[in-house]
Amino acid sequence: MDRVLLVALLTVVIHLIGTLVYVARFSGVKTKRLATAFSIYQVIYLIAMTANMVQAPLLSLTVEQAINTGQIYKQAYLNELEQNMRLIILAASGGTAVAGLLTPFFVFLFNRTIFLFERIGSLPALVLSLFAPSRFFKVLRELCMALTYLGKSYSRRLSGYSLPSSTVRFRRSFFPAKLFVINILVVGIWTTGVLSALYAGALTPAFRSTASLLSGIVNLIAVILDTFLVDPVTAMITDQTLQGTRQEREILHLTFWLISSRFLGTLFAQLLFLPATFLVRYATLMLSGGSLF
């Protein structure tokens, strides 16, 4: 159980950082330094890659130990394994939700980092400068001021503060419905791809490795949808905003809808988990020449 909780925690980190790509895009547009924003995001993304490298072996080890001890053939263990997989998917929803709630804070952090990097001119020097006592306490002071400002802003909204009617009408009119739905599907497939393959391997222990490797085929569907239908549209809207043909608040609303669809996608992964599992299991047995029943 401790291992599952560790994997869930790593999943929170992975999806929190994955959601920040939308924040980095908006911050790049706001500061007119899109390339720099994505470059800095890639540094943060290294943390998610490291967490993912640790997460996958831990999950695979759980299934392998169950096979070696014979527990994999007990229905009670399979039920528990399914619950653990769903807990990990729920952790993905939690990480996405945290990133969404703290979006204003992360925008502030990205903006400050971009301008600081512009002054220093070196990413290693930027990282080292943050550990200097004077710079460290200055950054902490600015973060505290930002959190205080955001707290007051949220409290005003909760106490009856409302957006101007024109802004509300604009937000309702700018709703990329197709992009919203497709992104839900893409994130849902990505979230459950590896987990469904591992669970399919538990259901077919003799071909566990084959089932695990078939997760790439599941994720390929998400890659195709994202490459052809999601990423080009978001890139076009971003470029048009930088060129001035779209208003800056449109990219803000796009960020809001993308984060919302990502969160719903992680919830949709709960529904996709078993269908994707049986799809991988079916493909595994077809490749092995075995019987589905």
C-alpha positions in Angstrom: 0.0 0.0 0.0 2.9 2.3 0.7 4.2 1.8 -2.8 0.8 2.7 -4.3 0.6 5.9 -2.2 4.1 6.8 -3.5 3.0 6.2 -7.1 -0.1 8.3 -6.5 2.0 11.2 -5.1 4.3 11.0 -8.2 1.2 11.0 -10.4 0.0 14.2 -8.7 3.4 15.8 -9.5 3.4 14.6 -13.1 -0.1 15.9 -13.9 0.4 19.2 -12.0 3.5 19.9 -14.1 1.7 18.7 -17.2 -1.0 21.2 -16.7 1.5 24.0 -16.3 2.2 23.9 -20.1 -1.1 25.8 -20.5 0.1 28.3 -17.9 3.5 28.7 -19.7 1.7 29.4 -23.0 -0.4 32.2 -21.4 2.6 33.6 -19.6 4.6 33.6 -22.8 1.8 35.6 -24.6 1.4 38.0 -21.7 5.2 38.8 -21.5 5.6 38.5 -25.3 8.3 35.9 -24.7 6.7 32.7 -25.8 9.9 30.8 -26.7 11.5 31.7 -23.4 8.4 30.6 -21.4 8.4 27.2 -23.1 12.2 26.9 -22.5 11.8 27.5 -18.8 8.8 25.1 -18.7 11.0 22.4 -20.2 13.3 22.7 -17.2 10.4 22.2 -14.8 9.2 19.3 -17.0 12.4 17.4 -16.2 10.9 16.9 -12.7 7.8 15.3 -14.3 10.0 13.1 -16.5 12.0 12.0 -13.4 8.9 11.2 -11.5 7.5 9.2 -14.5 10.7 7.2 -14.7 10.3 6.2 -11.1 6.5 5.6 -11.3 6.5 3.1 -14.1 9.0 0.6 -12.5 7.1 0.8 -9.2 3.8 -0.1 -10.9 5.4 -2.9 -12.9 7.1 -4.3 -9.8 3.8 -4.5 -8.1 2.4 -6.8 -10.8 5.6 -8.9 -11.0 5.6 -9.6 -7.3 2.0 -10.6 -7.5 2.8 -13.1 -10.3 5.8 -14.5 -8.5 3.8 -15.1 -5.3 0.7 -16.4 -7.1 -1.5 -13.7 -5.8 -2.3 -12.6 -9.3 -4.6 -15.7 -9.7 -6.8 -14.6 -6.8 -9.8 -12.5 -7.7 -9.6 -10.5 -4.5 -6.1 -9.3 -5.4 -7.3 -8.3 -8.9 -10.1 -6.3 -7.4 -7.6 -4.6 -5.0 -5.3 -3.9 -7.9 -8.1 -2.3 -9.9 -8.9 -0.1 -6.9 -5.3 1.0 -6.7 -5.2 1.8 -10.3 -8.3 3.9 -10.0 -6.7 5.7 -7.0 -3.8 6.6 -9.1 -6.1 8.0 -11.8 -7.8 10.0 -9.0 -4.4 11.4 -8.1 -4.1 12.6 -11.6 -7.3 14.5 -11.2 -6.0 15.9 -7.9 -2.8 17.2 -9.5 -4.7 18.8 -12.4 -7.1 20.4 -10.0 -4.3 21.9 -7.8 -2.6 23.3 -10.9 -5.9 24.8 -12.0 -6.7 26.4 -8.7 -3.1 27.9 -8.4 -3.0 29.1 -12.0 -2.8 32.8 -11.1 0.1 32.1 -8.8 1.9 30.1 -11.4 1.4 32.8 -14.0 3.0 35.3 -11.6 5.9 32.9 -11.0 6.4 32.3 -14.7 6.4 36.0 -15.4 8.9 36.8 -12.7 11.2 33.9 -13.8 11.1 35.0 -17.5 12.1 38.6 -16.7 14.8 37.4 -14.2 16.2 35.0 -16.8 16.3 37.9 -19.3 18.4 40.0 -16.9 20.8 37.1 -16.0 21.0 35.5 -19.4 21.9 32.0 -18.2 19.7 29.3 -16.8 22.3 27.7 -14.6 23.2 31.1 -13.2 19.5 31.8 -12.7 19.0 28.6 -10.6 22.2 29.3 -8.6 21.1 32.9 -8.0 17.9 31.7 -6.3 20.0 30.1 -3.6 21.8 33.4 -2.8 20.4 34.6 0.6 19.5 38.1 -0.7 17.8 36.7 -3.8 16.1 33.9 -2.0 14.4 36.1 0.6 13.4 38.6 -2.0 11.7 35.9 -4.0 10.0 34.6 -0.9 8.8 38.1 -0.1 7.4 38.5 -3.6 5.7 35.2 -3.5 4.1 36.0 -0.1 2.9 39.3 -1.6 1.5 37.5 -4.6 -0.3 35.0 -2.4 -1.8 37.8 -0.3 -3.0 39.6 -3.4 -4.6 36.4 -4.8 -6.2 35.6 -1.4 -7.8 39.1 -1.3 -8.9 38.7 -4.9 -10.6 35.3 -4.2 -12.3 36.7 -1.1 -13.7 39.6 -3.1 -15.2 37.2 -5.6 -16.7 35.0 -2.9 -18.2 38.1 -1.1 -20.2 39.1 -4.2 -17.6 40.5 -6.6 -18.6 39.7 -10.2 -17.0 40.2 -13.6 -18.3 42.9 -15.9 -21.2 41.7 -18.0 -19.2 42.2 -21.2 -16.5 39.9 -20.0 -19.1 37.3 -19.0 -20.7 37.5 -22.5 -17.2 37.2 -24.1 -16.3 34.2 -22.0 -19.6 32.5 -23.0 -19.1 33.3 -26.7 -15.5 32.1 -26.8 -15.9 28.4 -26.1 -13.9 26.1 -28.4 -16.4 23.2 -28.0 -14.6 20.8 -30.4 -11.2 21.5 -28.9 -12.7 21.0 -25.4 -14.3 17.6 -26.2 -11.2 16.3 -28.1 -8.9 17.4 -25.3 -11.0 15.5 -22.8 -10.6 12.3 -24.9 -6.9 12.9 -25.4 -6.2 13.4 -21.7 -8.4 10.4 -20.8 -6.5 8.1 -23.0 -3.1 9.4 -21.9 -4.1 9.0 -18.2 -5.3 5.5 -18.4 -3.0 4.1 -21.2 -0.1 2.7 -19.1 -2.4 1.7 -16.2 -4.8 -0.2 -18.4 -1.9 -2.0 -20.0 -0.4 -3.0 -16.6 -3.8 -4.3 -15.5 -4.3 -6.2 -18.7 -0.9 -7.8 -18.0 -2.2 -8.8 -14.6 -5.2 -10.5 -16.2 -2.9 -12.3 -18.7 0.2 -13.0 -16.5 1.8 -15.3 -19.1 2.0 -12.4 -21.6 2.5 -9.6 -19.1 5.4 -8.0 -21.0 3.5 -8.0 -24.3 0.5 -6.3 -22.7 2.6 -3.6 -21.0 4.3 -2.8 -24.3 0.9 -2.4 -26.0 0.3 0.7 -24.0 2.1 2.5 -26.7 -0.7 1.6 -29.2 -3.3 3.0 -26.8 -1.3 6.2 -26.3 -0.8 6.5 -30.1 -4.5 7.3 -30.5 -4.1 10.2 -28.1 -0.9 11.4 -29.8 -2.6 11.4 -33.2 -5.6 13.3 -31.9 -3.4 15.8 -30.1 -1.1 16.3 -33.0 -3.8 16.8 -35.7 -6.7 18.4 -33.8 -5.6 20.0 -30.5 -2.0 21.4 -30.8 -2.4 23.1 -34.2 -5.5 25.0 -33.1 -4.0 26.2 -29.8 -0.8 27.2 -31.6 -2.8 29.2 -34.2 -4.8 31.0 -31.4 -1.5 31.7 -29.6 0.2 33.1 -32.7 -2.8 35.3 -33.6 -2.8 36.7 -30.0 0.9 37.5 -30.3 0.2 39.2 -33.7 -2.6 41.3 -32.2 -5.4 39.8 -34.3 -6.9 38.3 -31.1 -7.3 39.9 -27.7 -5.1 38.7 -24.9 -8.1 37.7 -22.8 -8.9 35.1 -25.5 -5.7 33.1 -24.7 -6.7 33.5 -21.0 -10.1 31.9 -21.6 -8.5 29.3 -23.8 -6.2 28.4 -20.9 -9.2 28.1 -18.6 -11.0 25.8 -21.0 -8.0 23.6 -21.6 -7.3 23.2 -17.9 -11.0 22.4 -17.3 -11.0 19.8 -20.2 -7.8 18.3 -18.8 -9.4 17.9 -15.4 -12.5 16.3 -17.0 -10.3 14.1 -19.1 -8.7 12.6 -15.9 -12.2 11.9 -14.6 -13.1 10.4 -18.0 -10.1 8.1 -17.6 -12.0 6.3 -14.9 -14.6 5.3 -17.5 -12.0 4.4 -20.1 -9.9 2.2 -17.7 -11.7 -1.1 -18.1 -12.6 -0.8 -21.8 -8.9 0.1 -22.5 -7.8 -2.9 -20.4 -10.0 -5.4 -22.3 -8.8 -3.8 -25.6 -5.2 -4.4 -24.6 -6.0 -7.9 -23.3 -7.8 -8.8 -26.5 -4.8 -7.5 -28.6 -2.4 -9.4 -26.4 -4.3 -12.7 -26.8 -4.7 -12.2 -30.6 -0.9 -11.7 -31.0 -0.2 -14.7 -28.9 -2.7 -16.9 -30.7 -4.5 -17.6 -27.5 -8.2 -17.5 -26.6 -10.0 -14.6 -25.2 -12.1 -16.8 -22.9 
